[in-house]
Amino acid sequence: MDLFDHALDRDDAGKPLPERLRPRRLEEFVGQEHVLGPGSALRRAIEADQVPSLILWGPPGTGKTTLGHIVAERTGATFVPFSAVLGGVKEIREIVAAARERRRLHRQRTILFVDEIHRFSRSQQDAFLPHVEAGTVTLVGATTENPSFEINGALLSRCRVVTLRALTDEEVGTLLDRAVASPRGLCGTIRLSTEARESLSRSAYGDARRALVALESAAAAVRLTGREEISAADAEEAMQHKPLPYDKAGEQHYDLASAFIKSMRGSDPDAAVYYMVRMLEGGEEPRFVVRRMVIFAAEDVGNADPQALVVATAALQALELTGMPEGVLPLTQAATYLALAPKSNTVIAAYAAARKLVLEKGPLPVPLSLRNAPTRLMESMGYGGGYRYPHNFEGHYVAEEYLPDALRGTRIVSPSGSGLERELFERLARLRAGKKDG
């Protein structure tokens, strides 16, 4: 440790453990080997002081802010933090003016670090664009949201997106070991039992900050009792069983909902229930989950098993009646039923085909035989003329064309050959062939 490190340690006194332990050099960074490993493009760019503007995208606690600091330190650039929540266009102009002056007088680059860049307004993003383009500032933005949805295309095209992943349990464990031993951490004054290390690593869900905050809390509690080792019980108490990381308005919401639907569609009840529980435990609104099941019952099961829609809507009624947490039972029943039911997408395919015809052909006239004739004038014009009432015929069926004349012979609904739908279409085929029903 050199004099610079000692000075930093004094400055860090009183800061939370995650801040004190924040890596200061690339060599101290844990995880993200896929983008920072030896020989990787980003590492070579950092080491060569040729870092482009970056968007660091990943879950909380994966090192986005830390990487921004390291890039600035490694390249010798001035690091300027900016809040996407608190800052405005006026502050952006001031930062750019200072960066321009710094570059002119000292030939020094400015790395502008924007945390939560997804919270930028369009006007803020537009204000940055020409200065990023001109190289006045190197933009490093950090976000937990998919940049494709949150950052305008012009700015995004001038940045390299670096995707960070959640840390593994072992990587979190490495950080915990470092925190226990480091002079910037617990200085070796507290031991961490193997069970406690496993509990903290597992319960952090890949979030280094969450693990370190819990470690500091557990250490403080242990010191008050006069003990020197953190037990599994201490670790679990420090974690306080916080809810799973889940953003109801962000990409994870859509990812899990998509996985839930696709698991039911793929007839995998295990995965369907798993993703449903992930959403519910993350704080998702139960009505959202059941709405997706009602839609699924019609879109992906349909007449292959009409009972599916009954089960899904009954789950909604049961949820309204019982509330949560008991409501998870009808939801789970519905999810497993839908996953196990025979599948058919005839309903959505038929609607799409009919809509295409309507939009392409326009308002084709309804055949006269199918029109209502409430007045003598309309009757004299042929409205309702020639209509044959199916119930007057054997089998309650009569061969007839019901589509507009321009669509005669068109087949809109195609059978899936699945479940009850197969039987229904087999009956239709017999009727159309002139055979008796049954």
TANORHU-V538620 format. One record per residue. SS is DSSP state (@ for helix, = for strand, . for the rest). BURIAL is # if it has 24 or more other ideal C-beta (glycine too) atoms within 12 Angstrom, else .. D_CENTER is the distance of its C-alpha to the mean C-alpha in Angstrom with 2 decimals. Layout:
# TANORHU-V538620
SS,BURIAL,D_CENTER
SS,BURIAL,D_CENTER
This chain:
# TANORHU-V538620
.,.,42.34
.,.,43.95
@,.,45.09
@,.,41.91
@,.,39.84
@,.,42.28
@,.,41.99
@,#,38.19
@,.,38.48
@,.,40.77
@,.,38.37
@,.,35.52
.,.,37.59
.,.,36.01
.,.,32.47
.,.,29.73
@,#,29.53
@,#,26.27
@,#,28.05
@,#,31.27
.,#,29.68
.,#,27.66
.,#,28.77
.,#,31.23
.,.,31.65
@,#,29.60
@,.,31.50
@,#,30.21
.,#,26.51
.,#,24.91
.,#,22.16
.,#,20.37
@,.,23.29
@,.,21.47
@,#,21.78
@,#,24.63
.,.,26.82
.,.,30.46
.,.,30.93
.,.,27.36
@,.,27.28
@,#,25.75
@,#,28.23
@,.,31.07
@,#,30.12
@,#,30.10
@,.,33.38
.,.,34.97
.,.,33.99
.,.,32.36
.,#,28.83
.,#,27.17
.,#,24.81
=,#,21.44
=,#,17.84
=,#,16.58
=,#,12.81
.,#,11.54
.,#,10.80
.,#,13.65
.,#,17.03
.,#,16.85
.,#,19.71
@,#,18.62
@,#,21.41
@,#,23.79
@,#,23.46
@,#,24.24
@,#,27.36
@,#,28.42
@,#,28.24
@,#,30.46
@,#,32.84
@,#,33.17
@,#,33.87
.,.,36.15
.,#,34.32
=,#,34.22
=,#,30.90
=,#,30.06
=,#,27.11
=,#,25.85
=,.,23.76
.,#,21.48
.,.,21.92
.,.,25.69
.,#,27.00
.,.,28.10
@,.,29.76
@,.,33.06
@,.,31.78
@,#,30.31
@,.,33.80
@,.,35.46
@,#,33.25
@,#,33.89
@,.,37.61
@,#,37.84
@,#,36.03
@,.,38.43
@,.,41.39
@,#,40.23
@,.,39.96
@,.,43.36
@,.,45.30
@,.,43.81
.,.,41.89
.,#,38.93
.,#,35.31
=,#,32.81
=,#,29.27
=,#,27.32
=,#,24.36
=,#,21.85
=,#,19.46
.,#,16.36
@,#,17.27
@,#,14.39
@,#,16.68
.,#,19.46
.,.,21.08
@,.,22.10
@,.,25.64
@,#,24.81
@,#,23.04
@,.,26.08
@,#,28.42
@,#,27.13
@,#,27.24
@,.,31.01
@,#,31.36
@,#,28.69
@,.,30.36
@,.,33.78
.,.,32.80
.,#,33.96
.,#,30.86
=,#,28.39
=,#,24.97
=,#,22.58
=,#,19.38
=,#,16.80
=,#,13.24
.,#,10.07
.,#,8.32
.,#,8.36
@,#,12.15
@,.,12.47
@,.,11.35
@,#,12.98
.,#,16.13
.,#,18.91
@,.,20.01
@,.,23.40
@,#,22.30
@,#,19.55
.,.,22.24
.,#,24.43
.,#,22.09
=,#,21.01
=,#,17.37
=,#,17.39
=,#,14.35
.,#,14.88
.,.,13.77
.,#,14.06
.,#,17.80
.,#,19.54
@,#,21.68
@,.,24.73
@,#,23.64
@,#,23.02
@,#,26.41
@,#,28.04
@,#,27.00
@,#,28.36
@,#,31.60
@,#,31.93
@,#,31.43
@,#,34.13
@,.,36.62
.,#,36.09
.,.,38.58
.,#,35.68
.,#,34.16
.,#,36.08
.,.,39.03
.,.,39.55
.,.,40.83
.,#,38.43
=,#,37.67
=,#,34.40
.,#,35.06
@,.,33.42
@,.,31.84
@,#,30.53
@,#,29.10
@,.,27.27
@,#,26.01
@,#,24.73
@,#,23.13
@,#,21.39
@,#,20.31
.,#,18.89
.,#,15.75
.,#,16.29
.,#,16.86
@,#,20.42
@,#,21.02
@,#,20.32
@,#,22.72
@,#,25.39
@,#,25.38
@,#,25.91
@,#,28.59
@,#,30.43
@,#,30.38
@,#,31.69
@,#,34.35
@,.,35.59
@,#,35.93
@,#,37.79
@,.,40.17
@,.,41.17
@,.,42.36
.,.,44.30
.,.,42.41
.,.,41.32
=,#,38.55
=,#,35.08
.,#,34.70
@,.,31.72
@,.,32.43
@,#,32.37
@,#,29.01
@,#,27.48
@,.,29.09
@,#,27.74
@,#,24.14
.,.,24.77
.,.,22.15
.,.,19.40
.,.,16.31
.,#,13.44
.,#,11.02
.,#,8.32
.,#,7.39
.,.,8.23
.,.,8.23
.,#,5.43
@,#,2.55
@,#,2.01
@,#,4.10
@,.,4.13
@,.,3.87
@,#,6.19
@,#,7.95
@,.,8.63
@,#,9.91
@,#,11.88
@,#,13.49
@,.,14.32
@,#,15.81
@,#,18.00
@,#,18.94
.,.,19.89
.,#,22.06
.,.,20.56
@,#,21.00
@,.,20.22
@,#,16.66
@,#,16.19
@,#,17.48
@,.,15.59
@,#,12.06
@,#,13.61
@,#,15.01
@,#,11.89
@,#,10.56
@,#,14.11
@,#,14.92
.,#,12.01
.,.,13.66
.,#,12.13
.,.,14.97
@,#,16.86
@,.,18.00
@,#,14.59
@,#,14.54
@,#,18.14
@,#,17.82
@,#,15.50
@,#,18.27
@,#,21.01
@,#,19.66
@,#,19.16
@,#,22.73
@,#,24.18
@,#,22.11
@,#,22.02
@,#,25.01
@,#,27.28
@,#,30.98
@,#,30.61
.,#,30.39
.,#,30.84
@,.,30.70
@,#,26.89
@,#,26.56
@,.,29.12
@,#,27.23
@,#,23.91
@,#,25.77
@,.,27.84
@,#,24.79
@,#,23.96
@,.,27.61
@,#,27.72
@,#,24.73
@,.,26.55
@,.,29.73
@,.,28.69
.,.,25.71
.,.,23.72
.,.,23.99
.,.,26.30
@,#,23.99
@,#,21.86
@,.,24.85
@,#,24.97
@,#,21.19
@,#,21.58
@,#,24.69
@,#,23.04
@,#,20.08
@,#,22.68
@,#,25.05
@,#,22.67
@,#,21.70
@,#,25.45
.,#,26.71
.,#,28.05
.,#,25.80
.,#,26.73
.,#,25.04
@,#,28.44
@,#,27.51
@,#,24.87
@,.,26.98
@,#,30.07
@,.,28.63
@,.,27.46
@,.,30.91
@,.,32.79
@,.,30.90
@,.,31.66
@,.,35.32
@,.,35.46
@,.,34.10
@,.,36.28
@,.,39.47
.,.,39.41
.,.,41.21
.,.,43.51
.,.,46.43
.,.,46.34
.,.,49.28
@,.,52.29
@,.,52.64
@,.,49.26
.,.,49.97
.,.,51.22
.,.,54.85
.,.,55.48
.,.,58.49
@,.,61.63
@,.,60.84
@,.,57.51
@,.,59.23
@,.,61.93
.,.,59.32
.,.,58.13
.,.,55.09
.,.,54.48
.,.,57.35
.,.,57.24
.,.,54.31
.,.,54.64
.,.,53.40
@,.,51.68
@,.,52.95
@,.,56.49
.,.,55.92
@,.,55.82
@,.,52.41
@,.,51.23
.,.,50.38
.,.,52.04
.,.,51.13
.,.,50.10
.,.,47.96
.,.,45.67
.,.,43.61
.,.,45.09
@,.,47.89
@,.,45.89
@,.,43.32
.,.,45.85
.,.,44.78
.,.,41.11
.,.,38.71
.,.,35.34
.,#,34.21
.,.,33.96
.,#,34.19
.,#,31.63
.,.,34.26
.,#,32.06
@,#,33.17
@,#,35.19
@,#,34.34
@,.,36.57
@,.,39.43
@,#,39.01
@,#,39.19
@,.,42.08
@,.,43.92
@,.,43.26
@,.,44.58
@,.,47.70
@,.,48.34
@,.,48.00
.,.,50.38
.,.,52.92
.,.,52.78
.,.,53.17
.,.,50.10
.,.,49.93
